[in-house]
Amino acid sequence: MILEAAVLNVRSGAEQTFEEAFRAASPLIAATPGYISHQLQRCLDTKGRYLLLVQWETLEAHTINFRQSANFQQWKQQLHHFYDPFPVVEHYESLVEFSHNGN
Amino acid sequence: MILEAAVLNVRSGAEQTFEEAFRAASPLIAATPGYISHQLQRCLDTKGRYLLLVQWETLEAHTINFRQSANFQQWKQQLHHFYDPFPVVEHYESLVEFSHNGN
């Protein structure tokens, strides 16, 4: 399982429109083969900042199945104009998972 | 529920020692009142980069219960010397959660 993570900085004043656009675009990414789940988190410390986290079955589910899809063209069109600067997207693998009741 | 997120950049060559130290230090944060869970993710794109994600019941569980604890002094001593530069820690609240089967 792969975690895609990106800190998104949205143009000042466009936060609410972005949030609505993100909700509307969510089915586009969720339709991808190898997609598991995603979430958008809103930053409490910095206005206009969000954290996008996407769980994929494999790296290629993101880099090929999604990024080379027609749905990604729509996703770009609907969301990319909100970002300033354009986000750095990175991929992670889980190393440690720990919860209240121990490892 | 609050998500604490920090991108950690570890000094070159110290990655394995850091990973072991992080595992060893995990019970220190997990003992905090209001702590739910945490994970350490290792970046596939950039060597030495990690993503720390911690779920807290409230913002104060992190900023007061943990940061003002004796455990945090130990946590700092065991982990902070690995980071270069020192990480920016931010807090997020969930806005959108979406999975394979819809919202």
N, CA and C atoms of all chains as a GROMACS GRO file, in nm:
protein
  618
    1MET      N    1   0.085  -0.119   0.000
    1MET     CA    2   0.000   0.000   0.000
    1MET      C    3   0.089   0.125   0.000
    2ILE      N    4   0.049   0.223  -0.075
    2ILE     CA    5   0.129   0.346  -0.091
    2ILE      C    6   0.044   0.465  -0.046
    3LEU      N    7   0.108   0.557   0.025
    3LEU     CA    8   0.040   0.680   0.063
    3LEU      C    9   0.095   0.794  -0.022
    4GLU      N   10   0.006   0.858  -0.098
    4GLU     CA   11   0.042   0.982  -0.168
    4GLU      C   12   0.010   1.098  -0.075
    5ALA      N   13   0.104   1.189  -0.061
    5ALA     CA   14   0.081   1.305   0.027
    5ALA      C   15   0.123   1.432  -0.043
    6ALA      N   16   0.039   1.535  -0.030
    6ALA     CA   17   0.073   1.665  -0.087
    6ALA      C   18   0.015   1.775   0.002
    7VAL      N   19   0.099   1.872   0.035
    7VAL     CA   20   0.050   1.992   0.102
    7VAL      C   21   0.004   2.088  -0.007
    8LEU      N   22  -0.121   2.130   0.001
    8LEU     CA   23  -0.181   2.216  -0.100
    8LEU      C   24  -0.197   2.356  -0.042
    9ASN      N   25  -0.145   2.456  -0.112
    9ASN     CA   26  -0.167   2.595  -0.072
    9ASN      C   27  -0.260   2.659  -0.173
   10VAL      N   28  -0.376   2.702  -0.124
   10VAL     CA   29  -0.481   2.753  -0.212
   10VAL      C   30  -0.477   2.906  -0.211
   11ARG      N   31  -0.500   2.963  -0.329
   11ARG     CA   32  -0.497   3.109  -0.345
   11ARG      C   33  -0.590   3.175  -0.243
   12SER      N   34  -0.545   3.284  -0.186
   12SER     CA   35  -0.621   3.352  -0.083
   12SER      C   36  -0.759   3.395  -0.134
   13GLY      N   37  -0.861   3.366  -0.057
   13GLY     CA   38  -0.997   3.402  -0.094
   13GLY      C   39  -1.071   3.292  -0.167
   14ALA      N   40  -0.997   3.192  -0.217
   14ALA     CA   41  -1.059   3.086  -0.298
   14ALA      C   42  -1.085   2.958  -0.216
   15GLU      N   43  -1.064   2.966  -0.084
   15GLU     CA   44  -1.069   2.845  -0.001
   15GLU      C   45  -1.204   2.774  -0.012
   16GLN      N   46  -1.313   2.848   0.003
   16GLN     CA   47  -1.443   2.782   0.004
   16GLN      C   48  -1.476   2.721  -0.132
   17THR      N   49  -1.446   2.796  -0.238
   17THR     CA   50  -1.470   2.744  -0.373
   17THR      C   51  -1.386   2.620  -0.398
   18PHE      N   52  -1.263   2.622  -0.350
   18PHE     CA   53  -1.176   2.505  -0.363
   18PHE      C   54  -1.236   2.384  -0.291
   19GLU      N   55  -1.282   2.405  -0.169
   19GLU     CA   56  -1.337   2.293  -0.091
   19GLU      C   57  -1.456   2.230  -0.164
   20GLU      N   58  -1.540   2.314  -0.222
   20GLU     CA   59  -1.655   2.262  -0.297
   20GLU      C   60  -1.609   2.189  -0.422
   21ALA      N   61  -1.512   2.246  -0.492
   21ALA     CA   62  -1.459   2.183  -0.614
   21ALA      C   63  -1.392   2.051  -0.582
   22PHE      N   64  -1.323   2.046  -0.468
   22PHE     CA   65  -1.256   1.922  -0.430
   22PHE      C   66  -1.357   1.812  -0.404
   23ARG      N   67  -1.464   1.846  -0.330
   23ARG     CA   68  -1.568   1.745  -0.305
   23ARG      C   69  -1.627   1.695  -0.437
   24ALA      N   70  -1.654   1.788  -0.527
   24ALA     CA   71  -1.716   1.753  -0.655
   24ALA      C   72  -1.624   1.665  -0.740
   25ALA      N   73  -1.493   1.688  -0.729
   25ALA     CA   74  -1.397   1.613  -0.811
   25ALA      C   75  -1.361   1.478  -0.751
   26SER      N   76  -1.396   1.455  -0.626
   26SER     CA   77  -1.352   1.333  -0.557
   26SER      C   78  -1.388   1.203  -0.629
   27PRO      N   79  -1.506   1.190  -0.688
   27PRO     CA   80  -1.536   1.066  -0.760
   27PRO      C   81  -1.441   1.038  -0.877
   28LEU      N   82  -1.377   1.141  -0.932
   28LEU     CA   83  -1.285   1.121  -1.045
   28LEU      C   84  -1.166   1.037  -1.003
   29ILE      N   85  -1.108   1.067  -0.887
   29ILE     CA   86  -0.991   0.991  -0.840
   29ILE      C   87  -1.036   0.855  -0.786
   30ALA      N   88  -1.152   0.853  -0.722
   30ALA     CA   89  -1.201   0.729  -0.659
   30ALA      C   90  -1.236   0.621  -0.760
   31ALA      N   91  -1.255   0.659  -0.885
   31ALA     CA   92  -1.290   0.561  -0.990
   31ALA      C   93  -1.168   0.488  -1.046
   32THR      N   94  -1.047   0.527  -1.001
   32THR     CA   95  -0.923   0.471  -1.056
   32THR      C   96  -0.899   0.328  -1.007
   33PRO      N   97  -0.862   0.236  -1.096
   33PRO     CA   98  -0.822   0.102  -1.051
   33PRO      C   99  -0.701   0.111  -0.957
   34GLY      N  100  -0.709   0.047  -0.842
   34GLY     CA  101  -0.601   0.053  -0.745
   34GLY      C  102  -0.616   0.163  -0.642
   35TYR      N  103  -0.720   0.245  -0.655
   35TYR     CA  104  -0.750   0.349  -0.554
   35TYR      C  105  -0.811   0.283  -0.432
   36ILE      N  106  -0.771   0.326  -0.313
   36ILE     CA  107  -0.830   0.274  -0.189
   36ILE      C  108  -0.914   0.381  -0.119
   37SER      N  109  -0.855   0.496  -0.089
   37SER     CA  110  -0.928   0.601  -0.018
   37SER      C  111  -0.849   0.731  -0.027
   38HIS      N  112  -0.916   0.843   0.001
   38HIS     CA  113  -0.843   0.968   0.013
   38HIS      C  114  -0.911   1.060   0.113
   39GLN      N  115  -0.833   1.156   0.160
   39GLN     CA  116  -0.889   1.254   0.251
   39GLN      C  117  -0.825   1.389   0.227
   40LEU      N  118  -0.904   1.492   0.254
   40LEU     CA  119  -0.853   1.629   0.250
   40LEU      C  120  -0.863   1.683   0.392
   41GLN      N  121  -0.750   1.728   0.443
   41GLN     CA  122  -0.742   1.783   0.577
   41GLN      C  123  -0.713   1.933   0.566
   42ARG      N  124  -0.782   2.013   0.649
   42ARG     CA  125  -0.763   2.159   0.647
   42ARG      C  126  -0.672   2.202   0.762
   43CYS      N  127  -0.573   2.284   0.729
   43CYS     CA  128  -0.475   2.325   0.830
   43CYS      C  129  -0.534   2.426   0.928
   44LEU      N  130  -0.508   2.405   1.056
   44LEU     CA  131  -0.555   2.497   1.160
   44LEU      C  132  -0.456   2.610   1.183
   45ASP      N  133  -0.332   2.593   1.142
   45ASP     CA  134  -0.226   2.689   1.172
   45ASP      C  135  -0.204   2.790   1.059
   46THR      N  136  -0.226   2.747   0.935
   46THR     CA  137  -0.197   2.832   0.819
   46THR      C  138  -0.320   2.836   0.729
   47LYS      N  139  -0.378   2.955   0.713
   47LYS     CA  140  -0.499   2.971   0.630
   47LYS      C  141  -0.468   2.935   0.485
   48GLY      N  142  -0.560   2.863   0.422
   48GLY     CA  143  -0.543   2.829   0.281
   48GLY      C  144  -0.459   2.705   0.258
   49ARG      N  145  -0.411   2.642   0.367
   49ARG     CA  146  -0.329   2.522   0.352
   49ARG      C  147  -0.412   2.397   0.380
   50TYR      N  148  -0.388   2.294   0.298
   50TYR     CA  149  -0.459   2.167   0.311
   50TYR      C  150  -0.358   2.054   0.295
   51LEU      N  151  -0.394   1.939   0.345
   51LEU     CA  152  -0.312   1.819   0.327
   51LEU      C  153  -0.397   1.715   0.256
   52LEU      N  154  -0.350   1.673   0.139
   52LEU     CA  155  -0.417   1.567   0.064
   52LEU      C  156  -0.343   1.437   0.090
   53LEU      N  157  -0.418   1.336   0.132
   53LEU     CA  158  -0.362   1.203   0.156
   53LEU      C  159  -0.444   1.103   0.075
   54VAL      N  160  -0.376   1.024  -0.008
   54VAL     CA  161  -0.445   0.925  -0.090
   54VAL      C  162  -0.380   0.789  -0.069
   55GLN      N  163  -0.460   0.689  -0.040
   55GLN     CA  164  -0.410   0.552  -0.028
   55GLN      C  165  -0.429   0.482  -0.162
   56TRP      N  166  -0.319   0.423  -0.212
   56TRP     CA  167  -0.321   0.348  -0.337
   56TRP      C  168  -0.272   0.206  -0.312
   57GLU      N  169  -0.319   0.113  -0.391
   57GLU     CA  170  -0.270  -0.026  -0.376
   57GLU      C  171  -0.123  -0.036  -0.416
   58THR      N  172  -0.084   0.036  -0.521
   58THR     CA  173   0.054   0.036  -0.570
   58THR      C  174   0.090   0.178  -0.616
   59LEU      N  175   0.220   0.203  -0.635
   59LEU     CA  176   0.265   0.331  -0.689
   59LEU      C  177   0.205   0.357  -0.827
   60GLU      N  178   0.200   0.251  -0.909
   60GLU     CA  179   0.152   0.264  -1.047
   60GLU      C  180   0.003   0.296  -1.053
   61ALA      N  181  -0.071   0.259  -0.951
   61ALA     CA  182  -0.213   0.296  -0.949
   61ALA      C  183  -0.226   0.448  -0.958
   62HIS      N  184  -0.134   0.521  -0.891
   62HIS     CA  185  -0.134   0.667  -0.899
   62HIS      C  186  -0.067   0.717  -1.026
   63THR      N  187   0.059   0.670  -1.048
   63THR     CA  188   0.140   0.733  -1.153
   63THR      C  189   0.094   0.694  -1.294
   64ILE      N  190   0.036   0.576  -1.307
   64ILE     CA  191  -0.011   0.533  -1.439
   64ILE      C  192  -0.164   0.535  -1.447
   65ASN      N  193  -0.227   0.454  -1.364
   65ASN     CA  194  -0.373   0.441  -1.376
   65ASN      C  195  -0.446   0.575  -1.363
   66PHE      N  196  -0.402   0.659  -1.268
   66PHE     CA  197  -0.472   0.786  -1.251
   66PHE      C  198  -0.414   0.895  -1.342
   67ARG      N  199  -0.282   0.912  -1.337
   67ARG     CA  200  -0.224   1.028  -1.407
   67ARG      C  201  -0.235   1.016  -1.559
   68GLN      N  202  -0.252   0.896  -1.608
   68GLN     CA  203  -0.266   0.882  -1.754
   68GLN      C  204  -0.412   0.864  -1.796
   69SER      N  205  -0.504   0.894  -1.706
   69SER     CA  206  -0.646   0.874  -1.736
   69SER      C  207  -0.713   1.002  -1.783
   70ALA      N  208  -0.827   0.985  -1.848
   70ALA     CA  209  -0.910   1.100  -1.885
   70ALA      C  210  -0.962   1.169  -1.759
   71ASN      N  211  -0.989   1.090  -1.656
   71ASN     CA  212  -1.035   1.151  -1.530
   71ASN      C  213  -0.934   1.249  -1.473
   72PHE      N  214  -0.803   1.220  -1.491
   72PHE     CA  215  -0.699   1.310  -1.438
   72PHE      C  216  -0.702   1.444  -1.513
   73GLN      N  217  -0.731   1.440  -1.641
   73GLN     CA  218  -0.743   1.566  -1.717
   73GLN      C  219  -0.855   1.653  -1.659
   74GLN      N  220  -0.964   1.590  -1.622
   74GLN     CA  221  -1.076   1.664  -1.559
   74GLN      C  222  -1.037   1.715  -1.421
   75TRP      N  223  -0.970   1.627  -1.344
   75TRP     CA  224  -0.924   1.662  -1.209
   75TRP      C  225  -0.834   1.787  -1.214
   76LYS      N  226  -0.737   1.786  -1.309
   76LYS     CA  227  -0.647   1.900  -1.327
   76LYS      C  228  -0.725   2.027  -1.357
   77GLN      N  229  -0.819   2.011  -1.452
   77GLN     CA  230  -0.895   2.127  -1.498
   77GLN      C  231  -0.978   2.188  -1.383
   78GLN      N  232  -1.028   2.099  -1.298
   78GLN     CA  233  -1.118   2.145  -1.192
   78GLN      C  234  -1.043   2.195  -1.068
   79LEU      N  235  -0.919   2.148  -1.047
   79LEU     CA  236  -0.851   2.176  -0.920
   79LEU      C  237  -0.717   2.249  -0.930
   80HIS      N  238  -0.640   2.227  -1.036
   80HIS     CA  239  -0.502   2.275  -1.034
   80HIS      C  240  -0.491   2.427  -1.031
   81HIS      N  241  -0.591   2.498  -1.084
   81HIS     CA  242  -0.583   2.644  -1.087
   81HIS      C  243  -0.596   2.708  -0.948
   82PHE      N  244  -0.637   2.630  -0.849
   82PHE     CA  245  -0.646   2.684  -0.712
   82PHE      C  246  -0.511   2.695  -0.643
   83TYR      N  247  -0.410   2.620  -0.688
   83TYR     CA  248  -0.286   2.604  -0.610
   83TYR      C  249  -0.182   2.710  -0.642
   84ASP      N  250  -0.121   2.766  -0.538
   84ASP     CA  251  -0.013   2.863  -0.553
   84ASP      C  252   0.073   2.857  -0.429
   85PRO      N  253   0.194   2.803  -0.438
   85PRO     CA  254   0.258   2.745  -0.556
   85PRO      C  255   0.201   2.608  -0.589
   86PHE      N  256   0.240   2.555  -0.704
   86PHE     CA  257   0.195   2.423  -0.741
   86PHE      C  258   0.256   2.321  -0.645
   87PRO      N  259   0.176   2.228  -0.595
   87PRO     CA  260   0.225   2.139  -0.488
   87PRO      C  261   0.327   2.036  -0.532
   88VAL      N  262   0.411   1.998  -0.437
   88VAL     CA  263   0.500   1.883  -0.452
   88VAL      C  264   0.424   1.760  -0.402
   89VAL      N  265   0.414   1.660  -0.486
   89VAL     CA  266   0.344   1.537  -0.450
   89VAL      C  267   0.449   1.429  -0.423
   90GLU      N  268   0.438   1.361  -0.309
   90GLU     CA  269   0.533   1.254  -0.281
   90GLU      C  270   0.460   1.127  -0.238
   91HIS      N  271   0.535   1.018  -0.247
   91HIS     CA  272   0.479   0.886  -0.216
   91HIS      C  273   0.554   0.826  -0.098
   92TYR      N  274   0.479   0.763  -0.010
   92TYR     CA  275   0.536   0.708   0.113
   92TYR      C  276   0.489   0.563   0.132
   93GLU      N  277   0.572   0.489   0.207
   93GLU     CA  278   0.531   0.355   0.251
   93GLU      C  279   0.535   0.353   0.403
   94SER      N  280   0.442   0.279   0.461
   94SER     CA  281   0.430   0.280   0.606
   94SER      C  282   0.546   0.204   0.670
   95LEU      N  283   0.602   0.265   0.776
   95LEU     CA  284   0.717   0.205   0.843
   95LEU      C  285   0.680   0.166   0.986
   96VAL      N  286   0.611   0.256   1.054
   96VAL     CA  287   0.568   0.231   1.192
   96VAL      C  288   0.422   0.270   1.204
   97GLU      N  289   0.341   0.184   1.262
   97GLU     CA  290   0.202   0.220   1.295
   97GLU      C  291   0.179   0.182   1.440
   98PHE      N  292   0.134   0.278   1.516
   98PHE     CA  293   0.126   0.259   1.660
   98PHE      C  294  -0.007   0.320   1.705
   99SER      N  295  -0.073   0.253   1.797
   99SER     CA  296  -0.198   0.311   1.847
   99SER      C  297  -0.203   0.301   1.998
  100HIS      N  298  -0.304   0.359   2.055
  100HIS     CA  299  -0.323   0.370   2.199
  100HIS      C  300  -0.294   0.239   2.271
  101ASN      N  301  -0.329   0.128   2.209
  101ASN     CA  302  -0.314  -0.002   2.276
  101ASN      C  303  -0.181  -0.071   2.246
  102GLY      N  304  -0.085   0.001   2.189
  102GLY     CA  305   0.045  -0.059   2.160
  102GLY      C  306   0.059  -0.085   2.013
  103ASN      N  307   0.167  -0.145   1.977
  103ASN     CA  308   0.201  -0.162   1.834
  103ASN      C  309   0.115  -0.266   1.766
  104MET      N  310  -1.136   1.547   1.638
  104MET     CA  311  -1.009   1.479   1.618
  104MET      C  312  -0.915   1.566   1.535
  105ILE      N  313  -0.791   1.569   1.573
  105ILE     CA  314  -0.691   1.656   1.510
  105ILE      C  315  -0.579   1.568   1.454
  106LEU      N  316  -0.534   1.602   1.334
  106LEU     CA  317  -0.419   1.533   1.275
  106LEU      C  318  -0.298   1.624   1.282
  107GLU      N  319  -0.194   1.580   1.349
  107GLU     CA  320  -0.065   1.650   1.347
  107GLU      C  321   0.014   1.591   1.232
  108ALA      N  322   0.074   1.676   1.150
  108ALA     CA  323   0.153   1.627   1.036
  108ALA      C  324   0.284   1.702   1.030
  109ALA      N  325   0.392   1.628   1.006
  109ALA     CA  326   0.524   1.691   0.991
  109ALA      C  327   0.606   1.610   0.891
  110VAL      N  328   0.664   1.680   0.793
  110VAL     CA  329   0.762   1.616   0.705
  110VAL      C  330   0.896   1.624   0.775
  111LEU      N  331   0.959   1.509   0.794
  111LEU     CA  332   1.086   1.501   0.865
  111LEU      C  333   1.197   1.473   0.765
  112ASN      N  334   1.300   1.553   0.765
  112ASN     CA  335   1.418   1.527   0.682
  112ASN      C  336   1.533   1.488   0.774
  113VAL      N  337   1.582   1.366   0.756
  113VAL     CA  338   1.682   1.308   0.845
  113VAL      C  339   1.820   1.322   0.782
  114ARG      N  340   1.917   1.354   0.866
  114ARG     CA  341   2.056   1.371   0.819
  114ARG      C  342   2.102   1.249   0.740
  115SER      N  343   2.168   1.274   0.631
  115SER     CA  344   2.212   1.167   0.542
  115SER      C  345   2.299   1.067   0.616
  116GLY      N  346   2.268   0.939   0.597
  116GLY     CA  347   2.344   0.833   0.660
  116GLY      C  348   2.287   0.788   0.794
  117ALA      N  349   2.196   0.870   0.850
  117ALA     CA  350   2.142   0.838   0.984
  117ALA      C  351   2.005   0.772   0.975
  118GLU      N  352   1.960   0.739   0.852
  118GLU     CA  353   1.823   0.692   0.834
  118GLU      C  354   1.791   0.569   0.919
  119GLN      N  355   1.878   0.469   0.914
  119GLN     CA  356   1.845   0.346   0.985
  119GLN      C  357   1.845   0.366   1.137
  120THR      N  358   1.941   0.442   1.185
  120THR     CA  359   1.948   0.471   1.329
  120THR      C  360   1.824   0.549   1.371
  121PHE      N  361   1.782   0.643   1.286
  121PHE     CA  362   1.661   0.720   1.315
  121PHE      C  363   1.539   0.628   1.324
  122GLU      N  364   1.526   0.537   1.228
  122GLU     CA  365   1.409   0.449   1.227
  122GLU      C  366   1.402   0.365   1.356
  123GLU      N  367   1.517   0.317   1.400
  123GLU     CA  368   1.521   0.240   1.524
  123GLU      C  369   1.488   0.328   1.644
  124ALA      N  370   1.544   0.449   1.645
  124ALA     CA  371   1.518   0.542   1.756
  124ALA      C  372   1.370   0.582   1.759
  125PHE      N  373   1.311   0.599   1.640
  125PHE     CA  374   1.169   0.636   1.635
  125PHE      C  375   1.082   0.526   1.694
  126ARG      N  376   1.110   0.401   1.655
  126ARG     CA  377   1.035   0.288   1.712
  126ARG      C  378   1.048   0.285   1.864
  127ALA      N  379   1.170   0.303   1.911
  127ALA     CA  380   1.196   0.296   2.055
  127ALA      C  381   1.126   0.409   2.130
  128ALA      N  382   1.113   0.526   2.066
  128ALA     CA  383   1.053   0.642   2.132
  128ALA      C  384   0.900   0.641   2.124
  129SER      N  385   0.843   0.556   2.040
  129SER     CA  386   0.698   0.560   2.016
  129SER      C  387   0.613   0.550   2.142
  130PRO      N  388   0.648   0.464   2.239
  130PRO     CA  389   0.566   0.457   2.360
  130PRO      C  390   0.559   0.590   2.438
  131LEU      N  391   0.660   0.678   2.421
  131LEU     CA  392   0.660   0.806   2.492
  131LEU      C  393   0.543   0.893   2.450
  132ILE      N  394   0.518   0.900   2.318
  132ILE     CA  395   0.406   0.983   2.269
  132ILE      C  396   0.274   0.910   2.294
  133ALA      N  397   0.275   0.778   2.283
  133ALA     CA  398   0.151   0.700   2.296
  133ALA      C  399   0.095   0.702   2.437
  134ALA      N  400   0.178   0.738   2.534
  134ALA     CA  401   0.132   0.740   2.674
  134ALA      C  402   0.058   0.870   2.708
  135THR      N  403   0.051   0.965   2.613
  135THR     CA  404  -0.008   1.096   2.640
  135THR      C  405  -0.161   1.090   2.648
  136PRO      N  406  -0.222   1.153   2.749
  136PRO     CA  407  -0.369   1.163   2.751
  136PRO      C  408  -0.419   1.236   2.625
  137GLY      N  409  -0.515   1.178   2.556
  137GLY     CA  410  -0.568   1.238   2.434
  137GLY      C  411  -0.500   1.189   2.307
  138TYR      N  412  -0.399   1.106   2.322
  138TYR     CA  413  -0.332   1.044   2.205
  138TYR      C  414  -0.421   0.933   2.150
  139ILE      N  415  -0.432   0.924   2.017
  139ILE     CA  416  -0.509   0.816   1.954
  139ILE      C  417  -0.418   0.717   1.881
  140SER      N  418  -0.336   0.768   1.789
  140SER     CA  419  -0.248   0.679   1.711
  140SER      C  420  -0.145   0.763   1.638
  141HIS      N  421  -0.038   0.699   1.591
  141HIS     CA  422   0.056   0.770   1.506
  141HIS      C  423   0.120   0.673   1.408
  142GLN      N  424   0.174   0.731   1.302
  142GLN     CA  425   0.244   0.649   1.205
  142GLN      C  426   0.362   0.726   1.149
  143LEU      N  427   0.463   0.650   1.110
  143LEU     CA  428   0.578   0.706   1.041
  143LEU      C  429   0.581   0.644   0.902
  144GLN      N  430   0.578   0.731   0.802
  144GLN     CA  431   0.581   0.686   0.663
  144GLN      C  432   0.715   0.726   0.603
  145ARG      N  433   0.775   0.637   0.524
  145ARG     CA  434   0.905   0.663   0.461
  145ARG      C  435   0.884   0.701   0.315
  146CYS      N  436   0.945   0.812   0.273
  146CYS     CA  437   0.927   0.863   0.136
  146CYS      C  438   0.998   0.775   0.034
  147LEU      N  439   0.929   0.746  -0.076
  147LEU     CA  440   0.988   0.667  -0.184
  147LEU      C  441   1.061   0.756  -0.284
  148ASP      N  442   1.031   0.885  -0.285
  148ASP     CA  443   1.085   0.976  -0.388
  148ASP      C  444   1.211   1.047  -0.340
  149THR      N  445   1.221   1.074  -0.210
  149THR     CA  446   1.333   1.152  -0.157
  149THR      C  447   1.394   1.078  -0.039
  150LYS      N  448   1.521   1.039  -0.056
  150LYS     CA  449   1.590   0.964   0.049
  150LYS      C  450   1.602   1.049   0.176
  151GLY      N  451   1.578   0.985   0.291
  151GLY     CA  452   1.592   1.055   0.418
  151GLY      C  453   1.468   1.133   0.459
  152ARG      N  454   1.363   1.129   0.377
  152ARG     CA  455   1.240   1.203   0.410
  152ARG      C  456   1.135   1.108   0.468
  153TYR      N  457   1.067   1.155   0.569
  153TYR     CA  458   0.961   1.078   0.636
  153TYR      C  459   0.841   1.169   0.659
  154LEU      N  460   0.726   1.107   0.675
  154LEU     CA  461   0.604   1.182   0.711
  154LEU      C  462   0.554   1.126   0.843
  155LEU      N  463   0.546   1.213   0.942
  155LEU     CA  464   0.490   1.175   1.072
  155LEU      C  465   0.346   1.223   1.078
  156LEU      N  466   0.256   1.132   1.108
  156LEU     CA  467   0.114   1.164   1.123
  156LEU      C  468   0.069   1.116   1.261
  157VAL      N  469   0.012   1.206   1.338
  157VAL     CA  470  -0.036   1.170   1.473
  157VAL      C  471  -0.181   1.212   1.487
  158GLN      N  472  -0.266   1.121   1.530
  158GLN     CA  473  -0.406   1.154   1.560
  158GLN      C  474  -0.418   1.186   1.709
  159TRP      N  475  -0.479   1.302   1.736
  159TRP     CA  476  -0.503   1.346   1.874
  159TRP      C  477  -0.653   1.371   1.891
  160GLU      N  478  -0.699   1.353   2.014
  160GLU     CA  479  -0.841   1.383   2.040
  160GLU      C  480  -0.869   1.532   2.027
  161THR      N  481  -0.775   1.614   2.072
  161THR     CA  482  -0.788   1.761   2.066
  161THR      C  483  -0.651   1.821   2.034
  162LEU      N  484  -0.651   1.949   1.997
  162LEU     CA  485  -0.526   2.022   1.973
  162LEU      C  486  -0.441   2.026   2.101
  163GLU      N  487  -0.508   2.045   2.214
  163GLU     CA  488  -0.437   2.059   2.343
  163GLU      C  489  -0.371   1.928   2.387
  164ALA      N  490  -0.425   1.816   2.342
  164ALA     CA  491  -0.360   1.688   2.374
  164ALA      C  492  -0.216   1.690   2.324
  165HIS      N  493  -0.195   1.752   2.206
  165HIS     CA  494  -0.058   1.765   2.154
  165HIS      C  495   0.016   1.882   2.218
  166THR      N  496  -0.045   2.001   2.210
  166THR     CA  497   0.029   2.123   2.244
  166THR      C  498   0.052   2.136   2.395
  167ILE      N  499  -0.037   2.080   2.475
  167ILE     CA  500  -0.021   2.090   2.622
  167ILE      C  501   0.018   1.954   2.680
  168ASN      N  502  -0.070   1.854   2.663
  168ASN     CA  503  -0.046   1.726   2.731
  168ASN      C  504   0.088   1.664   2.692
  169PHE      N  505   0.122   1.670   2.560
  169PHE     CA  506   0.249   1.609   2.519
  169PHE      C  507   0.365   1.705   2.532
  170ARG      N  508   0.351   1.824   2.474
  170ARG     CA  509   0.467   1.914   2.468
  170ARG      C  510   0.512   1.965   2.605
  171GLN      N  511   0.423   1.963   2.701
  171GLN     CA  512   0.464   2.007   2.836
  171GLN      C  513   0.495   1.890   2.928
  172SER      N  514   0.510   1.772   2.872
  172SER     CA  515   0.534   1.652   2.954
  172SER      C  516   0.683   1.620   2.965
  173ALA      N  517   0.714   1.540   3.067
  173ALA     CA  518   0.851   1.488   3.081
  173ALA      C  519   0.882   1.394   2.965
  174ASN      N  520   0.779   1.321   2.917
  174ASN     CA  521   0.801   1.233   2.802
  174ASN      C  522   0.850   1.310   2.679
  175PHE      N  523   0.800   1.432   2.661
  175PHE     CA  524   0.841   1.511   2.545
  175PHE      C  525   0.989   1.548   2.554
  176GLN      N  526   1.037   1.573   2.675
  176GLN     CA  527   1.180   1.603   2.692
  176GLN      C  528   1.265   1.484   2.648
  177GLN      N  529   1.218   1.363   2.678
  177GLN     CA  530   1.288   1.242   2.634
  177GLN      C  531   1.278   1.225   2.483
  178TRP      N  532   1.156   1.248   2.430
  178TRP     CA  533   1.131   1.239   2.286
  178TRP      C  534   1.226   1.330   2.208
  179LYS      N  535   1.236   1.456   2.255
  179LYS     CA  536   1.327   1.554   2.193
  179LYS      C  537   1.471   1.504   2.195
  180GLN      N  538   1.511   1.455   2.311
  180GLN     CA  539   1.649   1.412   2.330
  180GLN      C  540   1.683   1.292   2.239
  181GLN      N  541   1.584   1.207   2.219
  181GLN     CA  542   1.608   1.085   2.142
  181GLN      C  543   1.594   1.106   1.991
  182LEU      N  544   1.516   1.208   1.950
  182LEU     CA  545   1.485   1.220   1.806
  182LEU      C  546   1.526   1.351   1.740
  183HIS      N  547   1.522   1.462   1.812
  183HIS     CA  548   1.535   1.591   1.742
  183HIS      C  549   1.670   1.611   1.674
  184HIS      N  550   1.774   1.544   1.724
  184HIS     CA  551   1.908   1.563   1.665
  184HIS      C  552   1.921   1.500   1.526
  185PHE      N  553   1.821   1.418   1.487
  185PHE     CA  554   1.827   1.357   1.354
  185PHE      C  555   1.782   1.454   1.242
  186TYR      N  556   1.709   1.558   1.277
  186TYR     CA  557   1.640   1.638   1.176
  186TYR      C  558   1.725   1.752   1.122
  187ASP      N  559   1.726   1.769   0.991
  187ASP     CA  560   1.796   1.880   0.928
  187ASP      C  561   1.728   1.908   0.794
  188PRO      N  562   1.653   2.019   0.781
  188PRO     CA  563   1.630   2.122   0.884
  188PRO      C  564   1.529   2.074   0.988
  189PHE      N  565   1.512   2.153   1.092
  189PHE     CA  566   1.414   2.118   1.193
  189PHE      C  567   1.274   2.129   1.131
  190PRO      N  568   1.189   2.029   1.156
  190PRO     CA  569   1.062   2.024   1.083
  190PRO      C  570   0.958   2.129   1.127
  191VAL      N  571   0.871   2.163   1.033
  191VAL     CA  572   0.752   2.244   1.062
  191VAL      C  573   0.640   2.146   1.096
  192VAL      N  574   0.581   2.163   1.211
  192VAL     CA  575   0.472   2.076   1.255
  192VAL      C  576   0.341   2.153   1.240
  193GLU      N  577   0.242   2.092   1.174
  193GLU     CA  578   0.114   2.161   1.161
  193GLU      C  579  -0.001   2.070   1.202
  194HIS      N  580  -0.115   2.134   1.228
  194HIS     CA  581  -0.233   2.061   1.275
  194HIS      C  582  -0.345   2.077   1.173
  195TYR      N  583  -0.416   1.969   1.152
  195TYR     CA  584  -0.521   1.967   1.050
  195TYR      C  585  -0.650   1.907   1.108
  196GLU      N  586  -0.761   1.948   1.046
  196GLU     CA  587  -0.890   1.884   1.077
  196GLU      C  588  -0.945   1.827   0.948
  197SER      N  589  -1.012   1.713   0.961
  197SER     CA  590  -1.059   1.643   0.842
  197SER      C  591  -1.176   1.717   0.777
  198LEU      N  592  -1.168   1.729   0.644
  198LEU     CA  593  -1.273   1.802   0.572
  198LEU      C  594  -1.349   1.707   0.481
  199VAL      N  595  -1.277   1.623   0.410
  199VAL     CA  596  -1.336   1.528   0.317
  199VAL      C  597  -1.273   1.392   0.342
  200GLU      N  598  -1.355   1.289   0.357
  200GLU     CA  599  -1.303   1.151   0.363
  200GLU      C  600  -1.383   1.069   0.264
  201PHE      N  601  -1.312   1.002   0.177
  201PHE     CA  602  -1.377   0.936   0.064
  201PHE      C  603  -1.308   0.801   0.048
  202SER      N  604  -1.385   0.698   0.021
  202SER     CA  605  -1.322   0.568  -0.002
  202SER      C  606  -1.383   0.502  -0.125
  203HIS      N  607  -1.325   0.389  -0.159
  203HIS     CA  608  -1.363   0.316  -0.278
  203HIS      C  609  -1.515   0.305  -0.297
  204ASN      N  610  -1.587   0.292  -0.186
  204ASN     CA  611  -1.732   0.271  -0.195
  204ASN      C  612  -1.814   0.399  -0.186
  205GLY      N  613  -1.746   0.514  -0.203
  205GLY     CA  614  -1.820   0.641  -0.199
  205GLY      C  615  -1.797   0.709  -0.066
  206ASN      N  616  -1.861   0.819  -0.043
  206ASN     CA  617  -1.836   0.904   0.072
  206ASN      C  618  -1.889   0.845   0.202
   0.00000   0.00000   0.00000
